[in-house]
Structures are given as C-alpha cells and as structure tokens.
Amino acid sequence: MKRLHELFGFSWFISALINRACRVNWMDYIAVIFFFLFAFSTVFLIYSHKQEAGSYKQAFKKYSGDLFVILFPFIAWIIVTIIDA
C-alpha cells in the first residue's frame, strides 16, 4: 500500500505540474482525482499504522508530512480568504 500511496502522490504532483505549465483544461480533473486518491490512501495508511502501533499519536507523527501536504491548500485558502475580506 505504501508504494501505491507514493504513486498517487507522484501522479498528483506530475499532473498538477503539467496543468500549471500547459494549462490543459482536462488535466484539472486528473489532478483532483489523484489528490483525493492520495488523501484517502494517507488516511488508510494512518489507520493501518494505528492498528500495528496501537496509537494514533505515533501514526500521525509518522505521516505528518503527508497530512501537511493534504491540509496546507485548505489552510492557505482560509488565510487568503480572511486577508482579502
């Protein structure tokens, strides 16, 4: 599952990069699909690590970087919305 998670993350990055560089309209949908696959696989990895380790604290510590990557766009959007208001 870890390799599949890395594949989703890499595919999301590449599709977002292509979308940013070339502004291909349909690439938006591909990037969003890979983002949600990456997010769901992160949640699944946290849950499976919790089953092995026994606590969510260790699981969140192990996957904190992935959680930051997933949550940062939403946090940045909220901050920008508050500043522009």
GROMACS elastic network, one bead per residue, 0.5 to 0.9 nm:
[ bonds ]
;  ai    aj funct       b0    kb
    1     4     6  0.50776   500
    1     5     6  0.61066   500
    1     6     6  0.86659   500
    1    41     6  0.78923   500
    1    44     6  0.88796   500
    1    45     6  0.76006   500
    2     6     6  0.62754   500
    2     7     6  0.86387   500
    2    41     6  0.84845   500
    2    45     6  0.74917   500
    3     7     6  0.61134   500
    3     8     6  0.86574   500
    4     8     6  0.62439   500
    4     9     6  0.86396   500
    4    38     6  0.89005   500
    4    41     6  0.80671   500
    5     8     6  0.51858   500
    5     9     6  0.62921   500
    5    10     6  0.86592   500
    5    37     6  0.80976   500
    5    38     6  0.60998   500
    5    39     6  0.88812   500
    5    40     6  0.89996   500
    5    41     6  0.56888   500
    5    42     6  0.70109   500
    5    45     6  0.83614   500
    6     9     6  0.50561   500
    6    10     6  0.60466   500
    6    11     6  0.84242   500
    6    38     6  0.80167   500
    7    10     6  0.51507   500
    7    11     6  0.59370   500
    7    12     6  0.84137   500
    7    38     6  0.84488   500
    8    11     6  0.51028   500
    8    12     6  0.60025   500
    8    13     6  0.85568   500
    8    34     6  0.57637   500
    8    35     6  0.74479   500
    8    36     6  0.88957   500
    8    37     6  0.62689   500
    8    38     6  0.51031   500
    8    39     6  0.89162   500
    8    41     6  0.82329   500
    9    12     6  0.51371   500
    9    13     6  0.62303   500
    9    14     6  0.87156   500
    9    34     6  0.72263   500
    9    35     6  0.72693   500
    9    37     6  0.83012   500
    9    38     6  0.54913   500
    9    39     6  0.87393   500
   10    13     6  0.50789   500
   10    14     6  0.61710   500
   10    15     6  0.85682   500
   10    34     6  0.88941   500
   11    14     6  0.51493   500
   11    15     6  0.59950   500
   11    16     6  0.83792   500
   11    31     6  0.79005   500
   11    34     6  0.64775   500
   11    35     6  0.86621   500
   12    15     6  0.52726   500
   12    16     6  0.60116   500
   12    17     6  0.84446   500
   12    30     6  0.79110   500
   12    31     6  0.53175   500
   12    32     6  0.76897   500
   12    33     6  0.80401   500
   12    35     6  0.56207   500
   12    37     6  0.87872   500
   12    38     6  0.76386   500
   13    16     6  0.52083   500
   13    17     6  0.60501   500
   13    18     6  0.86489   500
   13    31     6  0.78001   500
   13    34     6  0.86143   500
   13    35     6  0.85845   500
   14    18     6  0.61335   500
   14    19     6  0.84642   500
   14    31     6  0.83467   500
   15    18     6  0.50925   500
   15    19     6  0.60221   500
   15    20     6  0.85160   500
   15    27     6  0.64974   500
   15    28     6  0.80360   500
   15    30     6  0.67510   500
   15    31     6  0.52652   500
   15    34     6  0.82292   500
   16    20     6  0.60365   500
   16    21     6  0.85448   500
   16    27     6  0.75188   500
   16    28     6  0.74583   500
   16    30     6  0.84352   500
   16    31     6  0.54919   500
   16    32     6  0.86116   500
   17    20     6  0.50488   500
   17    21     6  0.60649   500
   17    22     6  0.84213   500
   18    21     6  0.51369   500
   18    22     6  0.57465   500
   18    23     6  0.73370   500
   18    24     6  0.75836   500
   18    27     6  0.75419   500
   19    22     6  0.54963   500
   19    24     6  0.54918   500
   19    25     6  0.74842   500
   19    26     6  0.85197   500
   19    27     6  0.55761   500
   19    28     6  0.65567   500
   19    31     6  0.79672   500
   20    23     6  0.55959   500
   20    24     6  0.81821   500
   21    24     6  0.84715   500
   22    25     6  0.89689   500
   23    26     6  0.88524   500
   23    27     6  0.78360   500
   23    28     6  0.86507   500
   24    27     6  0.54522   500
   24    28     6  0.74889   500
   25    28     6  0.59120   500
   25    29     6  0.80584   500
   26    29     6  0.56810   500
   26    30     6  0.69516   500
   27    31     6  0.60844   500
   27    32     6  0.85492   500
   28    31     6  0.52275   500
   28    32     6  0.62246   500
   28    33     6  0.86682   500
   29    32     6  0.51531   500
   29    33     6  0.61604   500
   29    34     6  0.86680   500
   30    33     6  0.51423   500
   30    34     6  0.62462   500
   30    35     6  0.85559   500
   31    34     6  0.51956   500
   31    35     6  0.60444   500
   31    36     6  0.87296   500
   32    36     6  0.62871   500
   32    37     6  0.85927   500
   33    36     6  0.53592   500
   33    37     6  0.62283   500
   33    38     6  0.86181   500
   34    38     6  0.60133   500
   34    39     6  0.84985   500
   35    38     6  0.50730   500
   35    39     6  0.61339   500
   35    40     6  0.86609   500
   35    70     6  0.80806   500
   36    40     6  0.60164   500
   36    41     6  0.83589   500
   37    40     6  0.52291   500
   37    41     6  0.60214   500
   37    42     6  0.84940   500
   38    41     6  0.51906   500
   38    42     6  0.61331   500
   38    43     6  0.87483   500
   38    66     6  0.88987   500
   38    70     6  0.83160   500
   39    42     6  0.51061   500
   39    43     6  0.63819   500
   39    44     6  0.87022   500
   39    66     6  0.83537   500
   39    67     6  0.81892   500
   39    70     6  0.64188   500
   40    43     6  0.50718   500
   40    44     6  0.61613   500
   40    45     6  0.85834   500
   41    45     6  0.60369   500
   41    46     6  0.85492   500
   42    45     6  0.50460   500
   42    46     6  0.61677   500
   42    47     6  0.85829   500
   42    63     6  0.76204   500
   42    66     6  0.69393   500
   42    67     6  0.75205   500
   42    70     6  0.89250   500
   43    46     6  0.51469   500
   43    47     6  0.62187   500
   43    48     6  0.86584   500
   43    67     6  0.87858   500
   44    47     6  0.50841   500
   44    48     6  0.61063   500
   44    49     6  0.84971   500
   45    48     6  0.50774   500
   45    49     6  0.59637   500
   45    50     6  0.83854   500
   45    59     6  0.83088   500
   45    63     6  0.82363   500
   46    49     6  0.51347   500
   46    50     6  0.60616   500
   46    51     6  0.86944   500
   46    56     6  0.74937   500
   46    59     6  0.53020   500
   46    60     6  0.66624   500
   46    62     6  0.82856   500
   46    63     6  0.69325   500
   47    51     6  0.63731   500
   47    52     6  0.88663   500
   47    56     6  0.77680   500
   47    59     6  0.75753   500
   48    51     6  0.50439   500
   48    52     6  0.64693   500
   48    53     6  0.87060   500
   48    59     6  0.85629   500
   49    52     6  0.50389   500
   49    53     6  0.58980   500
   49    54     6  0.78388   500
   49    55     6  0.83132   500
   49    56     6  0.80370   500
   49    58     6  0.81307   500
   49    59     6  0.55881   500
   49    62     6  0.87380   500
   50    53     6  0.51570   500
   50    54     6  0.50919   500
   50    55     6  0.51639   500
   50    56     6  0.52984   500
   50    57     6  0.82739   500
   50    58     6  0.74063   500
   50    59     6  0.55800   500
   50    60     6  0.87563   500
   51    54     6  0.54391   500
   51    55     6  0.75820   500
   51    56     6  0.87618   500
   52    55     6  0.84388   500
   53    56     6  0.81388   500
   53    58     6  0.70861   500
   53    59     6  0.74997   500
   54    57     6  0.89410   500
   54    58     6  0.82215   500
   54    59     6  0.87428   500
   55    58     6  0.58827   500
   55    59     6  0.67461   500
   55    60     6  0.89451   500
   56    60     6  0.59330   500
   56    61     6  0.83712   500
   57    60     6  0.52704   500
   57    61     6  0.61403   500
   57    62     6  0.86565   500
   58    62     6  0.61289   500
   58    63     6  0.87085   500
   59    62     6  0.51466   500
   59    63     6  0.62875   500
   59    64     6  0.82687   500
   60    63     6  0.52504   500
   60    64     6  0.54426   500
   60    67     6  0.80454   500
   61    64     6  0.52026   500
   61    65     6  0.84790   500
   62    65     6  0.79124   500
   62    66     6  0.89901   500
   63    66     6  0.54139   500
   63    67     6  0.63432   500
   63    68     6  0.87534   500
   64    67     6  0.50053   500
   64    68     6  0.61213   500
   64    69     6  0.86803   500
   65    68     6  0.50523   500
   65    69     6  0.63139   500
   65    70     6  0.87366   500
   66    69     6  0.50444   500
   66    70     6  0.62664   500
   66    71     6  0.86424   500
   67    70     6  0.50888   500
   67    71     6  0.60070   500
   67    72     6  0.82689   500
   68    71     6  0.52030   500
   68    72     6  0.55845   500
   68    73     6  0.89639   500
   69    72     6  0.56141   500
   69    73     6  0.76427   500
   70    73     6  0.69494   500
   70    74     6  0.80653   500
   71    74     6  0.55153   500
   71    75     6  0.62799   500
   71    76     6  0.86878   500
   72    75     6  0.50097   500
   72    76     6  0.59041   500
   72    77     6  0.83777   500
   73    76     6  0.51208   500
   73    77     6  0.60111   500
   73    78     6  0.86357   500
   74    77     6  0.50292   500
   74    78     6  0.62385   500
   74    79     6  0.86740   500
   75    78     6  0.51923   500
   75    79     6  0.62625   500
   75    80     6  0.86544   500
   76    79     6  0.50823   500
   76    80     6  0.60595   500
   76    81     6  0.84516   500
   77    80     6  0.51791   500
   77    81     6  0.60257   500
   77    82     6  0.86043   500
   78    81     6  0.50851   500
   78    82     6  0.62100   500
   78    83     6  0.86732   500
   79    82     6  0.51851   500
   79    83     6  0.61892   500
   79    84     6  0.86038   500
   80    83     6  0.50995   500
   80    84     6  0.60105   500
   80    85     6  0.84485   500
   81    84     6  0.52567   500
   81    85     6  0.60517   500
   82    85     6  0.52392   500
